Amino acid sequence: MDTRARIAWNLRHHRSAQKLTQEVLAVDARVDRTVISDLERGKYNVSIDLLDRLADALSIDISQLFSIPLPGERPQPMKAGRKPKV
């Protein structure tokens, strides 16, 4: 697994473990939601500054975005679609 894929996997893993949507994480990290989507698909070359903001928004240490996942470990899927407006 290359570094970009590892960051993508860990970002999705921590986001889904905290039951955060891409939109909520994007707002907290001060980026567009599409950036989060691109990062989780490994399509975006992320900067250290953005990694810092993402780690802060997830309340984790930046090093956790570089950890090697255990074999067979996968993030839990989240419900698709937007939440209904109240």
Summary of the structure (lengths in Angstrom):
residues: 86
radius of gyration: 12.4
end to end distance: 41.8
largest distance: 41.9
contacts: 196
relative contact order: 0.23
helix: 55%
strand: 0%
